Amino acid sequence: MIVFLGLLLPLPFANACGISYIGEDYRVALLNPYVIGDEYSAFFYSAEWLNSYENDKKGGDRKRNCEAWAAYAGSGVTASEVRAVLYDTPYDDLLNAVSEGVDANGVNSQRFSGNAFFQFLMKKEKRAALDYLLLAKGYEQFSSLESTDPWADYWATDSEKVMSESERGKKDVKSKMNKQFKLVKDPFLKRRYAYQLLVMSRYDSNAERFEQLYAEHFRADKKDALSAWATFHRAAIVEDSLEANYLLALSFRDCPEKRIYCYQHFKKDLAIRSLAYCKNNEEKAMVMALAALRNPGRALSQIEEIQSLDVNCPLLPLLLVRETNKLEDWLLTDEVTGMGTAFYPEENMDEKWEWSTDQWAEYRKLNKQKDGQYLAQVRQFVVGVASQKGGALSGDLANLLVGHLFLMEKKGKDAEKYLQSISIKATPQVTEQQATEQLLMLMNKSDITRPEVKAELAELLGKLGKIKDKYRRGDRDFWVITLILSQEYQQKGDLLTAFFLHNHSLELPTFQRNDYGTAYYELIRFLDWTATEKDIDNILALLEKKDKTAFERYLTAAPLPSRNALLDLRGTISFRKNDLPAAVSAFEKVDKDFWKTKYEFRYHLVSDPFTVSRDSLKRGVFPASKAEFVKRLIDLENEAKSNPSKLTNNYFMLGTAWLNCSYVGKTWMMFSYGNSVMENEMERWFNYSYQPTSKEMKDIYYGANRAFEYFDKAKASTKEKEVHAKVDYLRAWHQSLSYKLTQAEEDEMHSLDWDKQGAFLLDKEMSYFREWAKAYKSTGYYKDRVTTCPVLATYYGE
Amino acid sequence: MKKALLLAVVLGLTVLLSASLLRKKETVKTPSGCSFYYWKTSLSFDKAEKALADSLGLKRLYLRYFDVDWSPTLEMPVPVGKLDLGNNYNGSFNQVVAHIGDYQVIPTIYLVNRVFEKNINADTLAAQISRKIAGYNVDLSYQTADWGNNYERAEEPSVWYLPDSLMPYTQFQNRINEIQLDCDWTPKTRDRYFKFLKAMKKANPGMAISCTVRLHQFRDREQAGIPPADRGTLMCYNMAAPKDFATRDAVFDEALVNGYLKNGEYPLALEAALPLFSWGALFHENQFKGLAAGLSEKDVKGNPLFAPVSEGKYRFTQDTVFANAYMRQGDLVRLDEASPEEVAALAGQLSKIKAVKNISFFDWNPSRIREYHVHEICKKFGR
């Protein structure tokens, strides 16, 4: 009996100790933000703090710096050759290359084969330039030193040693730089030394020295990269936070490699006051744009203001794409995935469970209405922008955005006009996005069940599939599209197509998939508890079809269950409905060793289903296959009907088998593909979704109704007390495993000390045997039970 | 994010298991079957590549884990250019890395010769490298195991709480029974390098230690010495200096290879690596400007940017930035590559050398594998 009480159910099919998704895993974004290029990709809308944490290392500032060096070196040196040395080579590699030097033919080290800039640096007369570069790269190396022993594991890093080595190295470089700054005559190099010393004075908090170097070398000349970087560093040293804010906005524009810092340190609350430092509308627009970029909510009013200040503000396209992506998240993420608006779980987990789902749903609905109105406002604004010529937003991009926003409003006709206006000279990214728009348009305007539309869909899905890995989160966006399409087909009653498309999007987290799912179950989840035998037949037929259309070929390329798994499911669907001949027919087509070797069947279809015992020592043996088991059920029933002498025994055996196939039984895997503690008590056991969905199936599985129908027949067929004792015992046993505490009982239990709560539960469980014990004390079965179950003996023994 | 906590649990388990697994290595045997080098900086072995590998009967993959170079700043040898395993976890585990789990991986380390020009401690370096390799083995094995929603293995019993479901993982670990070291040692660095090879053997009991042997080391064995390794890979490519304008074909030159292989036998069992790669050597006024990796005949033939000059040589028809080099009109590109016929003939030639037990290819390149009919070469060579 002990084993009855311990809730020792099979281990849940957990692939994890806990499940959580970050919002970016499932956020819906049908508009690929890369339509504006990747320069500002770190600042695309994201459920996380930033979309990525890498500065643009190929931006205009580095480019200008490389060009300046190339011009300085002359002799055909290109900016890309400079970049290879300046930015693409670690300090150690540069030192090794320098020590290798050039050979007798003037051919240089393997690393820089043919690099004219390296050859320039290796000339004796250019030693001063090489010295500068080595010092500058050395300073960079020591500033970002992570380890003094690259062989050691990162957790074993001696941070004090690293720190002291870093300080020593920087100090050494600084002293050499100071010396060189005084000695060097070459104005190009002198300015660069001045810049390095300016950076050092910033980190030394030496404002006086900083301002002196800034005034002398950078204030007047604003054109080159060094001046832009000097201005950036100045933002960190000026005392006036409004001026700092202003400088950060300018640096965001001029220093791509420093943008994340600018974004981080810009104070949006000071934006309006910072405008006082701006010298023109362009600068004002930049300050406002950075403020809008920091706005996680509605930013349309800010965007309107920026547009009125400077139609060429470079951040306008980014801000409009962000606004569109925000709207997609607010309006579609929940609709498509059921996961709510994308959020970062660690920050919001507590709040999420503070209210009931119903309370949240009410607000979700309200907010969705408001978002719909806001969508129209954003669309109206972009329509206005699209009607203007010039500005930062290209005509193609404006038309694309308007078309996309109209499609979000489900206004296909309006969208069409704008989407058709996109020129053939549009950027590759805009052209790629057009495939998504065409697909959305088909869903919006066409009958997707028609063969010619399916052919178009196949072509578009093929196109999108090819580019999905090109962009960050592109795979997620592709899964979203296939899931939306699946949902459309499901709404139209085409479960077959919906299933295949659904399986194309299996990697996208959704509310249904937010569980301890196995790969096996993922593949059939869509069908389990939903599909009919006919649906499975249709799927099998499509899989076996020889001349598939392009759309069918696309569908069947999804991750799919095997034929065995589909037939097993078909048989299970029939079995659940007690259509045993149909179940046998399906199970017989499954490979004989399938349940002995595959999935969890191997571990959970092992016990004798005609014996009720939770004791692992008395497992018995499961029949040779599911088909054999079900055939036995049919035989027992037929025999009971034809031979009255077998009626009691056979119905008792059938009851036993169905009890074992219920949630509490050992053969539960005949009925369900997963099993977890307490799943019978909740509508949706958190992170667990294998449960039946209809009341009928729940009653059979959790309530063991079908089992007790047979038991009752057995009982009704005889007056033999031993049989009655067995049946009533099993009913009590089932109740003791399936009860749910009332609220009053819960409260009472929780008022007890922890160590008393176990006894409280035991009392509750044992209470189900009270009537049974009273009624059957004289039977042999009673004696057998109290002998083998010490707990039962304690409560109801002699 | 799903399965995030599992990572910690399994990594712990992994560390515990790895020590015992390493003790159960298979006996070191002369390898057989078709092998490849995988010489990229990030690992990506997709389903189509696995299908190709299976069709070739691929058994072993020499996987470059990292290089070792000298750090002038730290004044010690350091690991660089580490193979990016792709951080296989990205919302869900992709199976790109897991696909290599079915093959025998041979951790391969390239050591820049200058390391042995320094006064290094062979035992220390061997210990450092061995430890790093062991770490990579664990990381890689971990990624090859079936932790995620691997739909291809959906019907296999679920993993992690059942010992035999760790089989893909343990089998992968058990198959790692060799480490290969690659260094273009010279007579000057020979002694230090050989001492290091011995130290590697000592530091990795139960593992075969193999090393690469370049053609000049094969030919000039008296000066170069015979490396103290369990076996070697004879690199049948890179036969001449690519920077030299007079070179006919730096990757493969039949006349040169005959000279190198004249003294056929070698006291070390060898596998011969054949070239499946090419490059274009760029020249401006006879001066070397760099290499255009992967450039091949088919890329230049019919391309208006190039005009043919002589066999394997083309002239730039306009100013352009090509492979990061500024090429002017009139500049030359020399295609360095072995043709499919040359590779097949070389395999035939090598099959006559007793020391050469097997062949491998440098490096894994699906389109070239098809173009060069590698499966036929493997089949013909079959020893």
Interface residues (C-beta under 8 A of the other chain):
Chain A: L11 F13 N15 A16 C17 G18 I19 S20 Y21 I22 D25 G76 T78 S80 E81 A84 P90 Y91 D92 D93 L95 N96 S99 E100 N105 G106 V107 S113 G114 N115 A116 G138 Q141 T148 D149 P150 W151 D153 G169 P345 R476 L506 E507 P509 G517 T518 A519 Y520 E522 L523 P559 P561 S562 N564 A565 K598 Y599 E600 R602 Y603
Chain B: M1 K2 K3 A4 L5 L6 V9 D69 W70 S71 P72 T73 L74 V78 P79 V80 G91 S92 R114 Q128 R131 K132 G135 W147 G148 N149 N150 Y151 R153 A154 E155 E156 P157 S158 V159 W160 Y161 L162 K243 L282 H284 Q287 F288 K289 G290 L291 V321 N324 A325 Y326
